[in-house]
Amino acid sequence: MKSLNKRNILVGGIATLTLLSSTEATMAMPSREPQARPTSTSSSTPNQVRDRMEKLNYNVNYNDRTQTYTAHKNGNTYEFSQDCSTFKVNNKDCNINSSNSDVQDILVSLGCNPSSGSSSNSSSSSGNSTSSGNVSDIDAYALEVLDLVNVERAKYGLSPLQFHEGAFEAAQVRAVELEKSFSHTRPNGSSCFTALNEAGVSFRGAGENVAIGQQTPEQVVQAWMNSEGHRANILKDSYTHLGVGVYKTSSGQMAWAQLFITQ
């Protein structure tokens, strides 16, 4: 284990693990230039929405003229608009504050915040949970990080990393833990990669990037790409899947975690 530079512990870090070598961790200092995030009821393009929903096993079509989607899954039909203003399930109007998991999956894929229709503050004081049934920008941010990572990988001719539900679950746990311990060691003293084990994820190799302070997906991915070690994780050819966690700390800072896996 390499020694950690305490001056850098509040801004970013990487860890890598393979089953054939010991854990290696270093800390880095990504840049933190301010960048405004546009406000919109939907922060996603049709292609992004389609890609995200297909990863969740929906069959999706988009009508560019009406700016509406039709999605099918498990015998149900979902019709909804790009701006989140209309939503139907099996041809019946549906309340977008519904706790139905499919409805919430679709809203997250759209990047919609049904309670406010603007930016990021529909969350509670902890910043990571919302009032009943509402979807925060936090979930959309995590999916956008996955999209942006794949944009960077495409520039180097690398295969896109796939959405992995268990890795996303583990990364969210890690993002929350960063408020207590900004390290690749978890607050209980165990390795960051034990979060994957706890989520039931099987893997042959894994890596972690973490950061605190960047306010948007664009900022944090750019910061990681500006750091040699973080960039190496993002561009590692052998990784196949990615989980992303995002958490708003009690001080209002955004904590970010990526868990890369090889399956």
SERO-4910 file (N, C-alpha, C, O; in steps of 0.05 Angstrom, whole numbers):
BEGIN
 pado doro    nc1    nc2    nc3   cac1   cac2   cac3    cc1    cc2    cc3    oc1    oc2    oc3
  Met    A     17    -24      0      0      0      0     18     25      0     35     28     17
  Lys    A     13     42    -18     29     67    -19     19     86      2     -4     86      9
  Ser    A     37    103     12     29    123     32     12    144     19     14    150     -4
  Leu    A     -7    155     35    -26    175     25    -17    203     32     -8    208     55
  Asn    A    -18    221     14    -11    249     18    -35    263     31    -55    267     17
  Lys    A    -33    270     56    -56    281     70    -66    307     59    -89    314     62
  Arg    A    -50    322     45    -58    347     33    -79    341     11    -95    359      4
  Asn    A    -78    318      0    -95    312    -23   -120    296    -16   -137    291    -33
  Ile    A   -123    288      9   -144    270     16   -172    282     13   -191    266     11
  Leu    A   -175    307     11   -201    319      9   -210    323    -20   -231    334    -25
  Val    A   -194    315    -39   -202    321    -67   -203    297    -85   -219    299   -104
  Gly    A   -189    276    -82   -193    254   -101   -175    231    -96   -154    233    -82
  Gly    A   -183    207   -106   -166    184   -102   -172    162   -121   -193    162   -134
  Ile    A   -154    143   -123   -158    119   -140   -150     95   -125   -133     96   -107
  Ala    A   -162     73   -132   -152     47   -121   -156     27   -144   -174     29   -159
  Thr    A   -138      7   -145   -141    -14   -164   -137    -40   -149   -123    -42   -129
  Leu    A   -150    -61   -160   -147    -88   -148   -150   -108   -171   -167   -106   -187
  Thr    A   -132   -128   -171   -136   -151   -187   -133   -175   -169   -121   -173   -148
  Leu    A   -143   -198   -177   -142   -222   -160   -114   -234   -160   -108   -252   -145
  Leu    A    -96   -223   -178    -69   -234   -180    -48   -217   -166    -25   -224   -166
  Ser    A    -57   -194   -155    -37   -176   -143    -49   -163   -119    -73   -164   -115
  Ser    A    -32   -151   -103    -42   -138    -78    -56   -111    -85    -51   -100   -107
  Thr    A    -72   -102    -67    -86    -76    -70    -65    -54    -72    -46    -53    -56
  Glu    A    -69    -35    -90    -52    -12    -92    -69     13    -92    -88     14   -108
  Ala    A    -63     32    -75    -79     56    -74    -61     81    -75    -39     81    -64
  Thr    A    -70    101    -89    -56    127    -89    -78    148    -87   -101    143    -93
  Met    A    -70    172    -80    -88    195    -79    -78    216    -99    -54    219   -102
  Ala    A    -97    230   -111    -90    251   -131   -106    276   -126   -124    276   -109
  Met    A   -100    297   -140   -113    322   -137   -126    331   -163   -113    346   -178
  Pro    A   -150    323   -169   -163    332   -194   -169    362   -192   -172    373   -171
  Ser    A   -170    375   -216   -177    403   -217   -206    407   -209   -222    389   -212
  Arg    A   -213    431   -200   -240    436   -191   -250    463   -202   -259    479   -186
  Glu    A   -248    467   -228   -257    492   -239   -287    493   -239   -300    473   -247
  Pro    A   -300    515   -231   -329    517   -230   -341    515   -258   -330    526   -277
  Gln    A   -364    502   -259   -377    500   -285   -407    498   -279   -416    481   -264
  Ala    A   -423    516   -292   -452    516   -287   -465    492   -300   -457    484   -322
  Arg    A   -485    481   -287   -501    460   -299   -527    471   -308   -541    483   -292
  Pro    A   -535    467   -334   -560    477   -343   -584    465   -328   -583    442   -321
  Thr    A   -604    481   -324   -628    471   -310   -649    464   -330   -654    479   -349
  Ser    A   -662    441   -326   -682    431   -344   -698    410   -331   -688    397   -312
  Thr    A   -723    406   -340   -738    384   -329   -727    357   -337   -732    337   -323
  Ser    A   -712    356   -359   -699    331   -367   -670    338   -375   -666    355   -393
  Ser    A   -651    325   -363   -623    331   -368   -611    312   -389   -586    312   -392
  Ser    A   -627    296   -402   -617    275   -419   -626    278   -448   -648    287   -453
  Thr    A   -609    269   -466   -617    268   -495   -633    242   -500   -631    224   -484
  Pro    A   -648    241   -522   -662    217   -528   -644    192   -530   -652    171   -521
  Asn    A   -621    195   -542   -603    173   -544   -593    163   -517   -591    139   -512
  Gln    A   -588    182   -498   -580    174   -471   -603    160   -457   -598    139   -444
  Val    A   -627    170   -460   -650    157   -447   -654    129   -458   -658    110   -443
  Arg    A   -652    126   -484   -656    100   -497   -634     81   -487   -640     58   -480
  Asp    A   -609     89   -487   -588     72   -478   -592     63   -449   -588     40   -442
  Arg    A   -599     82   -431   -602     75   -403   -625     55   -399   -623     36   -384
  Met    A   -648     60   -413   -671     42   -410   -666     15   -422   -675     -5   -411
  Glu    A   -651     13   -444   -645    -13   -455   -628    -29   -436   -630    -54   -435
  Lys    A   -610    -15   -421   -594    -29   -401   -612    -41   -379   -604    -60   -365
  Leu    A   -636    -29   -375   -655    -39   -355   -676    -57   -368   -696    -63   -356
  Asn    A   -670    -66   -393   -686    -86   -407   -713    -76   -417   -732    -91   -419
  Tyr    A   -715    -49   -423   -738    -38   -436   -734    -38   -466   -711    -34   -475
  Asn    A   -755    -42   -481   -755    -38   -510   -766    -10   -515   -789     -5   -509
  Val    A   -750      9   -526   -757     37   -526   -757     48   -555   -740     42   -571
  Asn    A   -778     64   -561   -779     79   -586   -783    109   -579   -798    115   -560
  Tyr    A   -771    127   -595   -774    155   -590   -786    168   -615   -776    163   -637
  Asn    A   -806    185   -612   -819    200   -633   -808    228   -633   -815    244   -615
  Asp    A   -791    235   -652   -778    261   -652   -798    284   -656   -795    306   -646
  Arg    A   -819    278   -672   -839    299   -677   -854    307   -652   -858    331   -647
  Thr    A   -863    287   -637   -879    293   -613   -862    294   -588   -872    301   -566
  Gln    A   -836    287   -590   -818    286   -567   -829    268   -545   -828    276   -522
  Thr    A   -838    245   -553   -849    226   -534   -836    198   -538   -826    192   -560
  Tyr    A   -836    183   -517   -825    156   -517   -847    135   -513   -868    141   -501
  Thr    A   -844    112   -524   -860     89   -518   -841     66   -510   -823     59   -525
  Ala    A   -846     55   -487   -828     34   -477   -845     10   -469   -868     12   -460
  His    A   -833    -14   -472   -847    -39   -465   -829    -56   -447   -805    -58   -452
  Lys    A   -842    -67   -427   -827    -85   -409   -847   -102   -393   -867    -91   -382
  Asn    A   -843   -128   -392   -859   -146   -376   -889   -144   -383   -906   -145   -365
  Gly    A   -895   -140   -409   -923   -138   -417   -936   -111   -412   -960   -108   -419
  Asn    A   -922    -92   -401   -933    -65   -396   -923    -45   -417   -901    -48   -428
  Thr    A   -939    -25   -423   -932     -4   -442   -930     22   -427   -949     30   -413
  Tyr    A   -908     36   -431   -904     62   -418   -901     84   -439   -885     81   -458
  Glu    A   -917    105   -437   -915    128   -456   -910    153   -439   -923    158   -420
  Phe    A   -889    168   -447   -881    191   -432   -867    211   -449   -856    204   -470
  Ser    A   -868    236   -441   -856    258   -457   -828    264   -448   -820    258   -426
  Gln    A   -812    276   -466   -785    283   -461   -783    303   -437   -763    302   -422
  Asp    A   -803    320   -434   -802    340   -413   -815    331   -387   -819    347   -368
  Cys    A   -822    305   -386   -833    293   -361   -861    303   -355   -872    297   -333
  Ser    A   -874    318   -373   -900    330   -366   -923    310   -369   -944    314   -356
  Thr    A   -920    289   -385   -941    269   -388   -929    241   -384   -907    236   -391
  Phe    A   -946    224   -372   -936    197   -366   -961    178   -365   -979    183   -350
  Lys    A   -961    157   -382   -982    138   -382   -971    110   -379   -950    103   -389
  Val    A   -986     93   -365   -980     65   -362  -1004     49   -372  -1026     52   -362
  Asn    A  -1000     33   -393  -1021     18   -405  -1045     36   -413  -1068     30   -409
  Asn    A  -1038     59   -425  -1057     79   -436  -1073     93   -414  -1093    105   -421
  Lys    A  -1064     92   -389  -1077    107   -368  -1058    126   -356  -1034    120   -351
  Asp    A  -1068    151   -350  -1051    171   -338  -1039    161   -312  -1053    147   -296
  Cys    A  -1014    167   -307  -1000    158   -283   -987    182   -269   -976    199   -281
  Asn    A   -990    182   -243   -977    202   -226   -947    197   -225   -939    175   -217
  Ile    A   -930    216   -234   -902    211   -234   -890    209   -206   -866    202   -203
  Asn    A   -905    216   -186   -896    212   -158   -903    184   -148   -899    178   -125
  Ser    A   -912    167   -166   -918    139   -159   -893    125   -149   -871    131   -158
  Ser    A   -897    107   -131   -874     91   -120   -868     67   -138   -850     52   -132
  Asn    A   -884     64   -160   -879     42   -178   -850     42   -188   -840     63   -197
  Ser    A   -836     20   -185   -807     19   -191   -801     24   -220   -781     37   -226
  Asp    A   -819     15   -238   -814     20   -266   -817     49   -273   -801     60   -289
  Val    A   -837     62   -261   -840     91   -265   -815    106   -256   -806    124   -270
  Gln    A   -805     99   -233   -782    112   -222   -757    107   -239   -741    125   -243
  Asp    A   -754     82   -249   -732     76   -267   -732     94   -291   -711    104   -300
  Ile    A   -756     98   -303   -759    114   -327   -752    143   -321   -738    156   -337
  Leu    A   -762    154   -299   -756    181   -292   -727    186   -287   -716    207   -295
  Val    A   -713    167   -275   -684    169   -271   -670    169   -298   -652    184   -302
  Ser    A   -679    152   -316   -667    150   -343   -671    177   -357   -653    185   -372
  Leu    A   -694    190   -353   -699    216   -366   -682    238   -353   -677    258   -366
  Gly    A   -674    234   -328   -660    255   -313   -680    275   -303   -674    299   -300
  Cys    A   -705    267   -298   -726    285   -290   -726    287   -259   -720    269   -245
  Asn    A   -734    311   -250   -739    316   -222   -768    325   -220   -773    349   -224
  Pro    A   -787    307   -216   -815    315   -217   -824    335   -197   -844    348   -202
  Ser    A   -810    337   -175   -820    355   -154   -814    384   -160   -828    402   -150
  Ser    A   -792    390   -175   -785    418   -179   -780    426   -208   -784    449   -215
  Gly    A   -772    406   -224   -767    412   -252   -743    429   -258   -741    439   -280
  Ser    A   -724    432   -239   -701    449   -244   -676    434   -237   -670    414   -250
  Ser    A   -661    444   -218   -634    432   -214   -635    412   -191   -650    393   -192
  Ser    A   -617    416   -170   -611    393   -154   -622    393   -126   -616    374   -111
  Asn    A   -638    412   -117   -644    413    -89   -672    405    -82   -686    419    -67
  Ser    A   -681    382    -92   -706    370    -83   -701    350    -61   -719    336    -52
  Ser    A   -675    348    -52   -667    328    -33   -670    338     -4   -675    361      1
  Ser    A   -667    318     14   -668    325     42   -641    338     51   -624    343     34
  Ser    A   -638    343     77   -614    356     86   -589    340     81   -567    351     78
  Ser    A   -592    313     80   -569    296     74   -563    297     44   -541    289     36
  Gly    A   -582    306     28   -577    309      0   -579    284    -17   -576    285    -41
  Asn    A   -586    261     -4   -586    237    -20   -613    223    -21   -616    203    -35
  Ser    A   -632    233     -6   -659    221     -7   -679    243    -13   -673    266     -8
  Thr    A   -702    235    -23   -722    254    -31   -748    248    -17   -750    227     -5
  Ser    A   -767    266    -20   -794    260     -9   -806    237    -24   -796    230    -46
  Ser    A   -826    224    -12   -836    198    -22   -842    198    -52   -857    215    -62
  Gly    A   -829    180    -66   -835    176    -94   -820    194   -113   -821    189   -137
  Asn    A   -807    215   -104   -794    234   -121   -766    224   -128   -753    210   -112
  Val    A   -757    231   -152   -730    223   -161   -712    248   -161   -719    267   -174
  Ser    A   -689    247   -148   -672    270   -147   -653    269   -170   -650    249   -185
  Asp    A   -639    292   -174   -618    294   -195   -595    275   -189   -579    269   -206
  Ile    A   -592    266   -163   -570    249   -156   -569    225   -174   -548    218   -184
  Asp    A   -592    211   -178   -592    187   -194   -585    193   -223   -570    178   -236
  Ala    A   -596    215   -233   -589    223   -261   -560    229   -264   -548    223   -284
  Tyr    A   -548    242   -243   -519    248   -244   -503    222   -247   -484    221   -262
  Ala    A   -510    202   -232   -495    177   -232   -496    164   -260   -475    156   -271
  Leu    A   -519    164   -273   -521    153   -300   -506    171   -320   -495    160   -339
  Glu    A   -506    197   -315   -492    214   -334   -462    210   -332   -448    212   -352
  Val    A   -452    204   -308   -423    198   -305   -416    173   -322   -396    173   -336
  Leu    A   -433    153   -321   -429    129   -338   -428    137   -367   -410    128   -382
  Asp    A   -446    154   -376   -447    162   -404   -421    177   -411   -409    172   -432
  Leu    A   -412    195   -394   -389    212   -400   -363    195   -400   -345    199   -416
  Val    A   -362    175   -382   -339    157   -383   -338    142   -409   -316    139   -421
  Asn    A   -360    133   -419   -360    119   -445   -354    137   -469   -343    128   -489
  Val    A   -360    163   -466   -352    182   -486   -321    183   -487   -309    183   -509
  Glu    A   -309    184   -464   -279    185   -462   -267    159   -473   -247    160   -487
  Arg    A   -279    137   -466   -268    111   -476   -270    109   -506   -252     98   -519
  Ala    A   -292    119   -517   -296    118   -546   -274    133   -561   -266    126   -583
  Lys    A   -264    155   -549   -243    171   -561   -217    154   -566   -201    160   -583
  Tyr    A   -214    133   -549   -190    116   -551   -197     89   -563   -180     70   -562
  Gly    A   -220     86   -575   -228     61   -588   -234     39   -569   -232     15   -577
  Leu    A   -241     45   -544   -246     25   -524   -276     18   -523   -293     35   -529
  Ser    A   -282     -6   -515   -310    -14   -512   -323      1   -490   -310      7   -470
  Pro    A   -349      7   -492   -363     21   -470   -366      3   -446   -369    -21   -448
  Leu    A   -365     15   -423   -371      0   -398   -401     -3   -395   -416     16   -401
  Gln    A   -409    -26   -385   -438    -31   -383   -448    -24   -355   -434    -26   -335
  Phe    A   -473    -16   -354   -487    -12   -329   -488    -38   -313   -494    -59   -325
  His    A   -482    -37   -287   -484    -61   -270   -498    -53   -245   -488    -37   -229
  Glu    A   -521    -64   -240   -538    -56   -218   -524    -60   -191   -525    -42   -174
  Gly    A   -511    -83   -187   -497    -88   -162   -474    -69   -158   -470    -60   -135
  Ala    A   -459    -63   -179   -437    -44   -177   -447    -16   -171   -434     -1   -156
  Phe    A   -470     -8   -182   -482     18   -175   -490     19   -146   -485     39   -132
  Glu    A   -501     -3   -136   -509     -5   -108   -484     -2    -90   -485     13    -70
  Ala    A   -463    -16    -96   -438    -15    -81   -426     13    -82   -416     23    -62
  Ala    A   -426     25   -106   -414     52   -109   -429     73    -93   -418     92    -83
  Gln    A   -456     69    -91   -471     88    -75   -464     86    -46   -463    106    -32
  Val    A   -460     62    -36   -451     58     -9   -424     72     -4   -420     85     16
  Arg    A   -406     69    -24   -380     82    -21   -382    112    -22   -367    126     -7
  Ala    A   -399    123    -38   -402    152    -39   -411    163    -12   -401    184     -3
  Val    A   -430    150      0   -440    158     27   -417    156     47   -414    174     64
  Glu    A   -401    136     46   -379    132     65   -357    153     63   -343    157     82
  Leu    A   -355    165     39   -334    185     36   -336    209     54   -316    222     60
  Glu    A   -361    215     63   -364    237     82   -350    231    108   -340    249    121
  Lys    A   -350    206    116   -337    198    141   -307    193    138   -291    199    155
  Ser    A   -300    181    115   -272    174    110   -266    176     81   -273    159     65
  Phe    A   -252    198     74   -245    202     46   -219    186     40   -197    196     42
  Ser    A   -224    160     34   -202    141     32   -212    117     17   -236    114     13
  His    A   -193    100      8   -201     75     -4   -204     54     17   -210     31     11
  Thr    A   -200     61     42   -207     44     65   -234     53     76   -238     77     80
  Arg    A   -252     35     80   -278     42     89   -278     49    119   -259     43    133
  Pro    A   -299     63    128   -299     71    156   -295     48    176   -285     53    198
  Asn    A   -302     24    168   -299      1    186   -271    -11    184   -265    -31    197
  Gly    A   -254      1    167   -226     -9    165   -222    -28    143   -199    -37    138
  Ser    A   -243    -37    128   -239    -56    107   -234    -43     80   -237    -18     78
  Ser    A   -226    -58     61   -220    -48     34   -246    -38     21   -268    -47     26
  Cys    A   -242    -18      3   -265     -7    -12   -280    -28    -28   -304    -26    -33
  Phe    A   -265    -49    -36   -276    -69    -54   -295    -89    -39   -309   -104    -52
  Thr    A   -295    -88    -12   -314   -105      2   -343    -96     -2   -361   -111      2
  Ala    A   -346    -71    -11   -373    -61    -17   -385    -77    -40   -409    -82    -41
  Leu    A   -368    -85    -59   -377   -102    -81   -385   -130    -71   -405   -141    -79
  Asn    A   -369   -141    -53   -376   -167    -42   -403   -166    -27   -419   -184    -30
  Glu    A   -407   -145    -12   -432   -143      3   -456   -140    -15   -478   -147     -8
  Ala    A   -452   -128    -39   -474   -125    -58   -477   -150    -76   -494   -151    -94
  Gly    A   -462   -171    -70   -465   -196    -85   -453   -195   -113   -462   -210   -130
  Val    A   -433   -178   -117   -421   -175   -144   -397   -193   -147   -379   -193   -130
  Ser    A   -397   -210   -167   -374   -227   -173   -356   -212   -193   -367   -200   -212
  Phe    A   -330   -213   -190   -312   -199   -208   -285   -212   -207   -277   -224   -187
  Arg    A   -270   -209   -229   -243   -219   -231   -222   -196   -225   -199   -202   -219
  Gly    A   -231   -172   -228   -214   -149   -222   -231   -125   -217   -254   -124   -226
  Ala    A   -221   -105   -203   -237    -81   -196   -219    -57   -191   -196    -60   -185
  Gly    A   -231    -34   -194   -217     -9   -188   -236     12   -178   -260      9   -182
  Glu    A   -226     31   -164   -243     52   -152   -231     80   -158   -207     84   -155
  Asn    A   -248     99   -166   -241    127   -166   -260    141   -147   -284    135   -146
  Val    A   -250    160   -132   -267    176   -114   -260    205   -116   -237    212   -124
  Ala    A   -279    223   -110   -273    251   -110   -294    265    -93   -316    255    -88
  Ile    A   -287    289    -82   -306    306    -68   -302    334    -76   -279    344    -80
  Gly    A   -324    349    -80   -322    377    -86   -332    386   -113   -343    408   -116
  Gln    A   -330    369   -133   -340    375   -160   -370    375   -159   -382    357   -146
  Gln    A   -383    393   -172   -412    396   -169   -428    383   -191   -452    380   -189
  Thr    A   -416    376   -213   -431    364   -236   -416    340   -247   -392    337   -242
  Pro    A   -430    322   -261   -417    300   -274   -395    308   -292   -374    296   -293
  Glu    A   -399    330   -308   -379    340   -326   -353    347   -312   -331    341   -320
  Gln    A   -356    361   -289   -333    370   -274   -317    346   -263   -293    346   -265
  Val    A   -331    327   -251   -317    305   -238   -303    287   -259   -281    278   -254
  Val    A   -316    281   -281   -304    265   -302   -279    279   -314   -259    267   -319
  Gln    A   -282    305   -318   -259    320   -329   -236    321   -309   -213    318   -316
  Ala    A   -243    323   -283   -222    323   -262   -208    296   -262   -183    295   -261
  Trp    A   -222    274   -263   -210    248   -264   -193    244   -289   -171    232   -288
  Met    A   -203    254   -312   -188    251   -337   -162    268   -336   -143    262   -350
  Asn    A   -161    289   -320   -138    306   -317   -117    294   -298    -95    305   -295
  Ser    A   -124    272   -285   -106    259   -266    -97    232   -278   -114    215   -285
  Glu    A    -71    227   -279    -61    203   -293    -72    177   -281    -80    160   -296
  Gly    A    -72    176   -255    -82    151   -243   -111    146   -247   -120    124   -253
  His    A   -127    167   -243   -156    164   -247   -162    158   -276   -179    141   -282
  Arg    A   -148    171   -294   -152    167   -323   -146    137   -330   -159    126   -347
  Ala    A   -126    126   -317   -118     98   -323   -141     79   -317   -146     60   -331
  Asn    A   -155     85   -295   -178     68   -288   -200     71   -309   -211     51   -319
  Ile    A   -206     96   -317   -228    101   -336   -221     88   -363   -240     79   -377
  Leu    A   -196     87   -371   -188     77   -397   -177     49   -396   -165     40   -416
  Lys    A   -180     35   -374   -169      8   -373   -186    -11   -390   -210    -13   -387
  Asp    A   -173    -24   -409   -187    -39   -429   -201    -64   -418   -221    -72   -428
  Ser    A   -190    -75   -396   -201   -100   -386   -227    -96   -370   -241   -115   -365
  Tyr    A   -233    -72   -361   -257    -68   -346   -281    -71   -365   -281    -62   -388
  Thr    A   -303    -83   -354   -327    -88   -370   -351    -74   -360   -369    -68   -376
  His    A   -353    -67   -334   -376    -55   -323   -368    -33   -303   -346    -32   -294
  Leu    A   -388    -15   -298   -382      7   -280   -407     12   -262   -430     11   -271
  Gly    A   -401     18   -237   -421     28   -219   -413     56   -210   -389     62   -206
  Val    A   -433     74   -207   -427    102   -199   -445    109   -175   -469    104   -175
  Gly    A   -433    121   -155   -448    131   -132   -444    161   -130   -422    172   -134
  Val    A   -465    176   -122   -464    204   -118   -479    211    -92   -501    201    -87
  Tyr    A   -467    228    -76   -479    234    -50   -473    263    -43   -451    273    -46
  Lys    A   -494    277    -33   -491    305    -24   -486    305      6   -503    297     21
  Thr    A   -463    314     14   -456    313     42   -471    334     58   -484    352     47
  Ser    A   -468    332     85   -482    351    102   -472    380     98   -486    399    105
  Ser    A   -448    383     88   -437    410     82   -444    420     54   -436    442     47
  Gly    A   -459    403     39   -467    412     12   -448    404    -10   -454    409    -33
  Gln    A   -426    391     -4   -408    382    -24   -418    356    -37   -432    340    -24
  Met    A   -411    351    -62   -418    326    -75   -395    307    -72   -372    313    -77
  Ala    A   -402    282    -64   -382    260    -62   -388    241    -85   -411    234    -90
  Trp    A   -367    232    -98   -369    215   -122   -353    190   -119   -330    191   -109
  Ala    A   -364    167   -127   -349    142   -127   -354    127   -152   -377    124   -161
  Gln    A   -333    116   -164   -336     97   -186   -324     70   -178   -302     69   -167
  Leu    A   -338     49   -184   -328     22   -180   -328      8   -207   -349      2   -218
  Phe    A   -304      3   -217   -300    -11   -243   -297    -40   -237   -284    -48   -217
  Ile    A   -308    -58   -254   -304    -86   -250   -299   -100   -276   -307    -91   -298
  Thr    A   -284   -122   -274   -280   -140   -297   -295   -166   -291   -291   -178   -270
  Gln    A   -313   -174   -308   -327   -199   -304   -320   -220   -326   -331   -242   -325
***
